[in-house]
Amino acid sequence: MVFTFKGQLDAFSEKQFKTFVTNNLKNDLPFVIDLTKIDFLDSSGLGALVQTAKECKKTKLGFSVVGNSRVSQTIKLVRLGDFLNLKSTLEDALNYFKN
């Protein structure tokens, strides 16, 4: 499953993001969080991604994050790339689940 988000992932949209992702974790299917259309990611958005990663690791559910250059740079800056399974393209993320 691929979830594509657009706009901003910040303090104002964090609750909606977490609610949406949490509801879809019940499907027990690996998923990709596609942030290539996100214009802005702040610490609240990063916190929501970290919380999602922790929940997935706890339930052994596969997930990956794809971001545009700005989002990827922000994630790498705080050294969360490996923790969030950050991939550079959607194709790379989908191939991650095949291996």
C-alpha positions in Angstrom: 0.0 0.0 0.0 1.2 3.5 -0.8 -0.1 6.5 1.1 0.7 9.8 -0.6 0.5 13.0 1.3 0.7 16.6 0.0 0.9 20.0 1.5 2.5 20.4 4.9 3.3 17.9 7.6 3.4 20.1 10.7 1.8 20.8 14.0 -1.5 21.6 12.3 -1.7 18.4 10.2 0.1 16.0 12.6 -3.1 14.8 14.3 -4.8 14.0 11.0 -1.7 12.2 9.7 -1.4 10.1 12.9 -5.1 9.2 12.9 -5.0 8.2 9.2 -1.8 6.1 9.6 -3.0 4.5 12.8 -6.3 3.5 11.3 -4.4 1.9 8.4 -1.9 0.0 10.5 -4.8 -2.4 11.3 -4.6 -3.7 7.7 -1.3 -5.6 8.6 0.0 -4.8 5.1 3.4 -3.2 4.5 3.1 0.3 3.3 5.0 3.3 2.0 4.5 6.8 3.2 5.1 9.0 0.1 6.1 12.5 1.1 7.3 13.6 -2.3 4.5 16.2 -2.5 5.1 17.6 1.0 6.2 21.3 0.9 7.1 21.6 4.5 8.1 19.2 7.3 8.6 20.4 10.9 9.5 18.8 14.2 5.9 17.8 14.8 5.8 16.0 11.5 9.1 14.3 12.2 7.6 13.2 15.6 4.6 11.7 13.9 6.9 9.8 11.5 9.0 8.5 14.4 5.9 7.4 16.3 4.7 5.6 13.2 8.0 3.8 12.9 8.0 2.7 16.5 4.5 1.3 16.1 5.5 -0.6 13.0 8.6 -2.0 14.6 6.7 -3.1 17.6 4.2 -5.0 15.5 6.8 -6.1 12.9 4.9 -4.3 10.1 7.0 -3.3 7.2 7.1 0.4 6.2 9.2 2.9 4.3 9.3 6.6 3.7 9.9 8.4 0.4 10.6 12.1 0.3 11.4 14.8 -2.1 14.9 16.5 -1.7 13.7 18.9 0.9 12.0 16.3 3.1 14.8 13.8 2.7 17.3 16.5 3.6 15.4 17.3 6.8 15.1 13.6 7.7 18.8 13.0 7.1 19.8 16.2 9.0 18.3 14.7 12.2 19.8 11.3 11.4 16.5 9.5 11.0 17.0 8.1 7.5 17.8 4.5 8.6 15.2 4.5 11.4 12.4 5.6 8.9 13.7 3.3 6.1 14.0 6.4 3.9 14.3 5.7 0.2 15.0 8.1 -2.6 12.2 6.9 -5.0 8.9 5.1 -4.7 10.4 2.3 -6.8 13.2 1.8 -4.3 10.7 1.7 -1.5 8.5 -0.9 -3.2 11.6 -3.0 -4.0 12.6 -2.8 -0.3 9.5 -5.0 0.4 10.3 -7.5 -2.3 13.7 -8.3 -0.7 
